[in-house]
Every structure is written in structure tokens, then in C-alpha cells.
């Protein structure tokens, strides 16, 4: 595997202690975004459930709590760049994207604050809250039973995520969800339920946590997180995943139609093209297939490396065809993995 990218000009290394980064929300680009989001909360009539915010390794809302964890790498541009190079995807690429994630996470806050998951109709529409929470899930792209908000068809992962995605669509300013989902009756029914319940709880105080709650979200998360290093977050060897055998035949076939003529000056390396579209490719494959970026990134980098080793080239006037080819190849491999657990199901290796 390619050695993990480091950023010595910013003093970043896998051994960098998180406590030494001096990270905080106040005074960073996150602060005005959170202020804008608080105004969204007020306009939605949900100021009583306004959350606390803290930095952690990833987005989340500990259950049960009213605290939103925000990825630490969004607090500094150099850390954002480091994260992108190590994982292939920034969940919060710019203010608009951060707001998109905040609306989703606030959906969890509202769910826990008013214990909506205990309601019979909530369970009937979204499923039992107690359903086991899977690390892996197999989405049905474009299913009309679920809204689309975060990438990867995330609403299909668990009833709690289905609710949070539905809430986020409902909360998004200027989004005409009735028109957008008018021909998707199941998804529309969830949105109408959300609208009705939010009108009911608007302006009312959250319910107290029950006596047997385990105290998640009490502020210890930030302390625990900052006791580690960048290596604890990302691992010392870059994105995980092992090389996929059998890619050579697929690579050769993918770029046949973009092959140049015999003039050496009319050739560009396929590996360089793959690297140039790496970040967009990883993000969009995740958006439309649900194949996790931490798997797609090593796959894409292996394709680039093998293209170099095979000496693959393309004609400059066929660049668009070459980009389409690599996009289709990675998407096909990703869908295979999502549905079978393998890139090449039995008997399908690319030679």
C-alpha cells in the first residue's frame, strides 16, 4: 500500500497528540456555521431542544443525550485536508455540507429529547428502535420508502437513521418536500408524520432522561477523544483494506475505447487520471452505492498503481471517455461488494 500521506508543513503526523492541536469550536470556521444552525432551530420552533456541540472523531449523538459530536478535522483546514487524504471523504465539505450533517444529527437529538421512538406510530412507520444497529447494511438505491439526504442511502441503515434523515429533509430551509416526494407515498407519509409531530412538540421542554439512562453525552466524550493521537483515529498505515486480486483484465477492458494511436506524444497515463479524480470518485461511489469510502479509496489507489505498472495510457481527446470508464468500473466493483461481499464473485475474477 502507498505510505499514508502526512503533512509535515502543518506539523501533522500519525503520532501527533490530539490534545496538542489546541482544538476548540470557538474561534474556528465552525462557530458561524453553528450559529446559523441555531437560528434554523429557532425558526423550526425547537429552541427548547437546542443541543450542545463538542469535537470528537466523527459525527454522532450519544444515546441518550442532546449533544452533537462534530468531527475534529472540521475545526482546521489542514486537518480537513489530512482527513481527506487519509479517508477519501470529508463529511462536512464546506458550510452547506456541515449544515446538512447537523440537520441529520439534530434529528437524533429531537428523537431522544422527546422519546419519539417509544411512540407506536413512530415504530410503525420507521421500525423498532431496538432493532440491532448494523455496521454493514445493504441499501436498495432509489427505494421509494426512504428519503434521500446523506450519501450512501443512509436512511436504510436503521430506524433511528431513517427518522433522522426524514427529519433532516423536513428541516431543510426552502425544500419543498411535499412536491419532491409526492409520488413516493411511504416516504411522504414519514415526512407528514414528522411535520405533525414537530408541530406538536414545538415550544415544549424535552422530557427528562429516564433513571436507567447510562449518562451518555455527559461531556466525557470530548475528554476521552483528546487523550489519543491522530494514529488512534486513522491508524498508522493509512486507509485500511487489502489489495483486490484480479483487476488487470478489468483495467485493460475499461480503457480499450480510450486507447491512443502509435504517436508517443499522443499518450497520457491512466494512473495519473485516476488520481486526479480520486476524491470525487470516492465520494460519488459512496453516495450512489453505499460502498464505504474507507474501502473505495484503497481500491481506487490500487487501480492507479496497477495502471502505472501496466503502462496504460489514453488519448487526450478521449479523456472524458476515460473518466467515464474508471467511474463505471469502480461503481460496478463497489456494487458487487455491497451485494455479495466480494468485488469479483465466484468465477468472476478479471484475470
C-alpha positions as CSV (number, residue, x, y, z in Angstrom):
1,X,0.0,0.0,0.0
2,X,1.0,3.6,-0.6
3,X,2.5,5.1,2.6
4,X,0.0,7.3,4.5
5,X,0.1,10.9,3.5
6,X,1.5,13.2,6.1
7,X,1.5,17.0,6.4
8,X,4.9,18.0,7.8
9,X,4.4,21.6,6.9
10,X,1.5,21.7,9.4
11,X,3.3,19.5,11.9
12,X,0.8,16.7,11.4
13,X,1.9,13.1,11.9
14,X,0.2,9.9,13.0
15,X,1.9,10.3,16.4
16,X,0.6,13.9,16.9
17,X,-1.3,14.0,20.2
18,X,-4.8,15.4,19.7
19,X,-4.5,17.5,23.0
20,X,-1.5,19.3,21.4
21,X,-3.6,20.5,18.5
22,X,-5.3,23.1,20.6
23,X,-8.7,22.4,19.1
24,X,-11.9,24.1,20.1
25,X,-15.0,25.2,18.3
26,X,-14.8,28.8,19.4
27,X,-12.9,31.0,17.0
28,X,-12.9,28.4,14.2
29,X,-14.8,28.3,10.9
30,X,-17.3,26.0,12.7
31,X,-18.5,28.8,15.0
32,X,-20.5,30.9,12.5
33,X,-22.0,27.7,10.9
34,X,-23.2,26.5,14.3
35,X,-24.7,30.0,15.0
36,X,-26.5,29.8,11.7
37,X,-27.8,26.3,12.6
38,X,-29.1,27.5,16.0
39,X,-31.1,30.1,14.0
40,X,-32.5,27.3,11.9
41,X,-33.5,25.5,15.1
42,X,-35.3,28.6,16.4
43,X,-37.2,29.1,13.2
44,X,-38.3,25.4,13.4
45,X,-39.8,26.1,16.8
46,X,-37.4,23.7,18.5
47,X,-35.2,26.0,20.6
48,X,-36.2,24.1,23.7
49,X,-34.2,21.1,22.4
50,X,-31.2,23.1,21.2
51,X,-28.1,20.8,21.5
52,X,-24.7,21.3,22.9
53,X,-21.8,20.8,20.5
54,X,-18.4,19.2,21.1
55,X,-15.5,17.8,19.0
56,X,-15.0,14.1,18.5
57,X,-13.6,11.7,15.9
58,X,-16.9,11.5,13.9
59,X,-20.4,12.8,13.7
60,X,-22.9,11.4,16.2
61,X,-25.3,11.8,19.1
62,X,-24.6,9.5,22.0
63,X,-27.8,7.8,23.2
64,X,-29.4,9.2,25.2
65,X,-28.2,12.8,25.0
66,X,-28.8,16.2,23.5
67,X,-25.2,16.7,22.5
68,X,-23.9,16.6,18.9
69,X,-20.4,15.4,18.2
70,X,-18.7,17.2,15.4
71,X,-15.6,15.7,13.6
72,X,-12.5,17.4,14.9
73,X,-11.0,17.7,11.5
74,X,-13.6,20.4,10.5
75,X,-12.0,22.8,13.1
76,X,-8.9,23.4,10.9
77,X,-8.4,23.4,7.2
78,X,-5.1,21.5,7.4
79,X,-6.8,18.8,9.4
80,X,-9.6,18.7,6.9
81,X,-7.1,18.1,4.1
82,X,-5.3,15.5,6.2
83,X,-8.6,13.6,6.8
84,X,-9.5,13.8,3.1
85,X,-6.1,12.2,2.1
86,X,-6.4,9.5,4.7
87,X,-10.1,8.5,4.2
88,X,-11.2,9.8,0.8
89,X,-14.3,11.6,2.1
90,X,-14.9,14.7,4.2
91,X,-18.3,14.6,5.9
92,X,-18.8,18.3,6.0
93,X,-17.1,19.7,3.0
94,X,-18.0,23.4,3.4
95,X,-20.6,25.2,5.4
96,X,-23.6,23.9,3.4
97,X,-22.5,20.3,3.9
98,X,-21.9,20.8,7.6
99,X,-25.4,22.1,7.9
100,X,-26.7,19.0,6.1
101,X,-25.0,16.8,8.7
102,X,-26.2,19.0,11.6
103,X,-29.8,18.6,10.5
104,X,-29.4,14.9,10.5
105,X,-27.8,14.8,13.9
106,X,-30.4,17.1,15.3
107,X,-33.0,14.6,14.2
108,X,-31.4,12.2,16.7
109,X,-31.4,14.9,19.4
110,X,-35.1,15.5,18.9
111,X,-35.9,11.8,18.8
112,X,-34.1,11.3,22.2
113,X,-35.3,14.5,23.7
114,X,-39.0,13.7,23.3
115,X,-38.6,9.9,23.2
116,X,-40.4,9.7,19.9
117,X,-39.0,6.2,19.4
118,X,-41.4,5.0,22.1
119,X,-44.4,6.1,20.2
120,X,-46.4,3.4,18.5
121,X,-46.8,5.3,15.2
122,X,-43.1,6.1,15.1
123,X,-42.3,2.4,15.3
124,X,-45.0,1.6,12.7
125,X,-43.5,4.0,10.2
126,X,-39.8,3.6,10.8
127,X,-39.4,0.3,12.5
128,X,-38.5,-0.8,16.1
129,X,-35.9,1.4,17.7
130,X,-34.5,-1.6,19.4
131,X,-33.6,-3.3,16.1
132,X,-29.8,-4.3,16.2
133,X,-27.7,-1.5,14.8
134,X,-25.6,-2.9,11.9
135,X,-22.1,-1.8,10.9
136,X,-22.8,-3.1,7.4
137,X,-26.0,-2.6,5.5
138,X,-27.3,-3.4,2.0
139,X,-29.2,-0.4,0.7
140,X,-31.8,-0.5,-2.1
141,X,-30.9,2.5,-4.2
142,X,-33.8,4.8,-5.1
143,X,-36.2,2.9,-2.8
144,X,-39.4,5.0,-2.6
145,X,-39.8,4.0,1.1
146,X,-37.0,6.3,2.2
147,X,-35.9,9.9,1.8
148,X,-32.5,10.9,0.3
149,X,-30.4,13.2,2.4
150,X,-26.9,12.0,3.4
151,X,-24.9,9.9,0.9
152,X,-25.0,6.1,0.9
153,X,-28.8,5.8,1.2
154,X,-28.2,6.2,4.9
155,X,-31.9,6.2,5.9
156,X,-31.9,2.5,5.1
157,X,-29.4,1.6,7.8
158,X,-31.6,1.6,10.9
159,X,-35.0,3.0,12.0
160,X,-33.2,5.7,14.0
161,X,-31.3,6.8,10.9
162,X,-34.5,6.6,8.8
163,X,-36.1,9.1,11.3
164,X,-33.0,11.4,11.4
165,X,-32.9,11.5,7.6
166,X,-36.6,12.2,7.3
167,X,-36.3,14.9,9.9
168,X,-33.3,16.5,8.1
169,X,-35.3,16.7,4.9
170,X,-38.2,18.2,6.8
171,X,-36.0,20.8,8.4
172,X,-34.0,21.9,5.3
173,X,-35.0,25.5,4.6
174,X,-36.7,26.1,1.2
175,X,-37.0,22.4,0.5
176,X,-40.5,21.5,-0.9
177,X,-40.6,18.0,0.4
178,X,-44.3,17.6,-0.4
179,X,-43.6,18.1,-4.1
180,X,-40.3,16.2,-4.1
181,X,-41.8,13.1,-2.5
182,X,-45.4,13.5,-3.8
183,X,-45.2,10.2,-5.8
184,X,-43.3,8.3,-3.1
185,X,-46.2,7.6,-0.7
186,X,-44.3,5.8,2.0
187,X,-41.5,8.4,2.3
188,X,-44.1,11.2,2.1
189,X,-46.1,9.6,4.9
190,X,-43.0,9.7,7.1
191,X,-42.4,13.3,6.3
192,X,-46.0,14.2,7.0
193,X,-45.8,12.3,10.3
194,X,-42.6,14.3,11.1
195,X,-44.3,17.6,10.3
196,X,-47.3,16.7,12.5
197,X,-45.2,15.6,15.5
198,X,-42.8,18.7,15.2
199,X,-45.8,21.0,15.4
200,X,-46.9,19.1,18.5
201,X,-43.7,19.3,20.4
202,X,-42.6,22.8,19.2
203,X,-42.0,25.1,22.2
204,X,-42.3,22.3,24.8
205,X,-39.4,21.3,27.0
206,X,-37.6,18.0,26.4
207,X,-38.6,15.0,28.6
208,X,-36.1,14.2,31.4
209,X,-33.9,11.3,30.8
210,X,-35.1,8.1,32.5
211,X,-33.4,6.9,35.7
212,X,-31.8,3.9,34.0
213,X,-30.1,6.0,31.3
214,X,-26.3,5.4,31.3
215,X,-25.2,9.0,31.3
216,X,-24.0,9.1,27.7
217,X,-23.4,12.6,26.4
218,X,-22.4,13.9,29.9
219,X,-19.3,15.6,28.5
220,X,-16.7,12.8,29.0
221,X,-16.6,12.0,25.2
222,X,-14.5,15.1,24.4
223,X,-12.0,14.3,27.2
224,X,-11.7,10.7,26.1
225,X,-11.2,11.6,22.5
226,X,-8.5,14.1,23.1
227,X,-6.4,11.7,25.1
228,X,-5.4,9.9,21.9
229,X,-3.3,10.7,18.7
230,X,-4.0,11.1,15.0
231,X,-2.8,7.5,14.7
232,X,-5.5,6.3,17.1
233,X,-8.1,7.9,14.7
234,X,-6.7,6.8,11.4
235,X,-4.3,4.0,12.1
236,X,-0.5,4.2,11.4
237,X,-0.7,2.7,7.9
238,X,-3.3,4.8,6.1
239,X,-6.7,3.7,4.8
240,X,-7.4,0.0,5.6
241,X,-8.2,-2.7,3.1
242,X,-6.2,-5.2,1.2
243,X,-5.3,-5.3,-2.5
244,X,-8.0,-6.8,-4.7
245,X,-6.7,-9.6,-6.9
246,X,-7.7,-9.9,-10.5
247,X,-8.0,-6.2,-11.5
248,X,-5.7,-6.3,-14.5
249,X,-8.2,-7.7,-17.0
250,X,-10.9,-5.3,-15.9
251,X,-8.5,-2.4,-16.2
252,X,-7.5,-3.4,-19.7
253,X,-11.1,-3.7,-20.8
254,X,-12.1,-0.4,-19.2
255,X,-9.7,1.7,-21.2
256,X,-9.8,0.0,-24.6
257,X,-12.0,2.7,-26.1
258,X,-9.8,5.4,-24.9
259,X,-6.5,3.9,-26.2
260,X,-4.3,6.3,-28.2
261,X,-2.6,5.7,-31.5
262,X,1.0,5.0,-32.1
263,X,2.3,8.5,-31.6
264,X,4.2,8.7,-28.2
265,X,3.2,12.3,-27.9
266,X,-0.5,11.4,-28.0
267,X,-0.4,9.5,-24.7
268,X,-1.3,10.3,-21.1
269,X,-1.0,7.9,-18.2
270,X,-4.2,6.3,-16.9
271,X,-2.8,6.2,-13.4
272,X,-2.5,10.0,-13.2
273,X,-6.1,10.4,-14.5
274,X,-7.4,8.1,-11.8
275,X,-5.5,10.0,-9.1
276,X,-6.9,13.3,-10.4
277,X,-10.5,12.2,-10.0
278,X,-9.9,10.2,-6.8
279,X,-11.7,12.4,-4.3
280,X,-14.8,13.0,-6.4
281,X,-14.9,9.3,-7.4
282,X,-14.8,8.0,-3.8
283,X,-17.5,10.5,-2.7
284,X,-19.9,9.8,-5.5
285,X,-19.5,6.0,-5.4
286,X,-20.4,6.2,-1.7
287,X,-23.3,8.5,-2.4
288,X,-24.9,6.2,-5.0
289,X,-23.9,2.7,-3.9
290,X,-23.3,2.8,-0.2
291,X,-19.8,1.4,-0.6
292,X,-17.8,2.8,2.3
293,X,-15.1,5.4,1.4
294,X,-12.6,3.5,3.5
295,X,-12.9,0.6,1.1
296,X,-13.2,2.6,-2.1
297,X,-10.1,4.7,-1.5
298,X,-7.7,1.7,-1.4
299,X,-9.4,0.2,-4.4
300,X,-9.0,3.4,-6.4
301,X,-5.4,3.7,-5.4
302,X,-4.7,0.1,-6.3
303,X,-6.2,0.7,-9.8
304,X,-4.0,3.8,-10.3
305,X,-0.9,1.8,-9.2
306,X,-1.7,-1.2,-11.4
307,X,-2.4,1.2,-14.3
308,X,1.1,2.6,-13.9
309,X,2.6,-0.9,-13.7
310,X,0.8,-2.0,-16.8
311,X,1.8,1.1,-18.7
312,X,-1.7,2.0,-19.5
313,X,-2.3,5.3,-21.4
314,X,-5.1,7.1,-23.1
315,X,-5.5,9.7,-25.8
316,X,-6.0,13.3,-24.7
317,X,-9.1,13.7,-26.9
318,X,-10.6,10.6,-25.2
319,X,-10.2,11.9,-21.6
320,X,-13.9,12.1,-21.0
321,X,-14.4,8.5,-22.1
322,X,-11.5,7.5,-19.8
323,X,-13.1,9.2,-16.8
324,X,-16.4,7.5,-17.6
325,X,-14.7,4.2,-17.9
326,X,-13.0,4.4,-14.5
327,X,-16.2,5.7,-12.9
328,X,-18.2,2.8,-14.3
329,X,-15.5,0.3,-13.3
330,X,-15.3,1.4,-9.7
331,X,-19.1,1.7,-9.4
332,X,-19.5,-1.9,-10.7
333,X,-16.9,-3.3,-8.4
334,X,-18.5,-1.4,-5.5
335,X,-22.0,-2.7,-6.2
336,X,-20.6,-6.2,-6.4
337,X,-19.1,-5.7,-2.9
338,X,-22.2,-4.2,-1.4
339,X,-24.4,-7.1,-2.5
340,X,-22.0,-10.1,-2.4
341,X,-19.2,-9.1,-0.1
342,X,-16.7,-9.6,-2.9
343,X,-15.5,-7.4,-5.8
344,X,-15.4,-10.4,-8.1
345,X,-18.0,-13.0,-7.1
346,X,-17.0,-16.7,-7.6
347,X,-15.9,-17.3,-11.1
348,X,-15.7,-13.6,-12.0
349,X,-12.1,-12.5,-11.4
350,X,-10.7,-10.2,-14.0
351,X,-7.5,-12.1,-14.8
